[in-house]
Amino acid sequence: MHTDAETTFVRVYGARTALLGVVGFTFVTLGMIRSFALLFTLATVLPLLDAVASVSRIGLGHKLVARRHHARPHGRQRRALAADRANPASRSQPWRGSSNDNRLFRTLLLLPLIGLALILPASAAAHGSAPGSAQTFTQAIGPYELAITIQIPQRAPAPLLLAIAPQDDMRDTTISLRLAPRGQSFANAPAVQVRATNPPQPLYNAQLQVDGTGDWDLEARVEGAKGQGVARLPFSVVNPPLSVATVALLIAIGGLIVTMIVSIGLEGLAQRRKQPMPGWVNRLLGDVLFACVIVAVIFGVQQFLDSLRATQAAASGTPISGRPHVNVVLGTAPRVPLAGQPLTLTLDLSDGSTGLPVEDLSLHHEALMHLVVISSDGGFFAHLHPPRLAPGRFAIALTPDRPGRYTAYVEIERQDSGLQAIARDFQVGGTPAADPAPPPGFGSREIGDLRVSVSSSLTPLRAGRQATLTFSFNAGGAPVMDLQPWLEMAGHLITRSADGAVYGHIHATERMAPGGPGPVTVRYGPDIRFVDTFPQPGRYQLWAQFRRAGKIVTVPLTLEVEK
Ligand SMILES: [Cu+2]
């Protein structure tokens, strides 16, 4: 059984705790600065409100219990109320005190609603721009290079929005797209077709339907005058897991808000009818509020502690679990490839522990796999993005231009693991030609209609000493300002010691440009810088790669590094 004062206290504290719960919960869920600031402000303001509430209800020198309250009339009070009704003049005084309390009470009740209103738009925005909701796969499909962005839906069934950005000339090609749950046949899946127009657009949109959650493969088939190819892009749709604690907290907070609204409504009704609310209703509302508060506090605290632990674990840089290494088996078709003849490289990825096909590759710079193929003399260089054909299987065609030993560098990243670069050699037959002249080192050279000058912050280069290499671009005597990002970066630099012992993939120091479905407007120029420390002395072969007007510009380089 509660007295009036107790009931009011429970309500005041209910309102306060609900508010803190809502704000704390939002802070926990979203980890947003705005919620944190709100929480801080409320933590300062609420004790003051509590003090006001306490003084007004318990009173300083007031006889609270004797004071008449419309909500909880007892025997003697009821008789007094009946007398009041008979004599309106005597009624004004007690009701005024009560309605003042009501106003304060309502103000306190309004706060959680204001808190909610402040928070809800923020949460909606946070969901819309949640990282990872769009995944861009850049890869070769047959002879065509394209970037396909998948907007991963938050739940299923849902439409699957696709944006296709050709990376080179794709005019008059047809792109067929269809979906199948991982491991199932595409045979009966409905397909949508996109026709790359002439002249080509920078972006084509398509839409498919995802029926359920789980692992999916998107098959992209391209056919055109230059040839055809296929890629199967893996993605997953997961319903955000809602824990029991979260559901309980939400129910408790919802219960608090509903009970408060009901309570305000009933009190308003009671006042208007000048009839007291029945005691049992009041008690019931108080009990429900109290129960909701208890549940909200328990699960709110639990959620808060959980998130605190997660934040601490993230901040302390606790190493993520990691996955076993990946074994790569490289195959060539034909088995003995010949210089000048096309060959297909097949890369089968298996888990180093279980031997099963590797199916948990993360997108790394917009591709599941980056493949760099270099001939031992450095005369042949290709940076490719092989399409995934089946679980753990990637394949791509290329035409080696000289006989000899080649190295394929496979760069991949498994979920929760770091980047792995795996080198595999293969042999190409044919009649050896004269050794190619090595490309120039520092200084100026013409590449197409571009003049590229390369300089270093450290000359001569020394092993173990950091150097900044600067590539400056000019066209027609004017500095080039319209270099585009490629695979999220202003430039990529592949370095390899002539003996093959050292391999590096370095990114430009310029600001990253994360990809997405829309056109990327970031431009770079005329200078692009890379920082590197060559680990050992000797001759190095380098290939710097940039993108301009949708075409990849490769700048080969030979540098000597002294001791
Ligand atoms: Cu790449």
Boltz pocket constraint, residues with backbone or C-beta under 6 A from the ligand:
constraints:
  - pocket:
      binder: B
      contacts: [[A, 365], [A, 367], [A, 369], [A, 370], [A, 371], [A, 383], [A, 384], [A, 385], [A, 487]]
      max_distance: 6.0
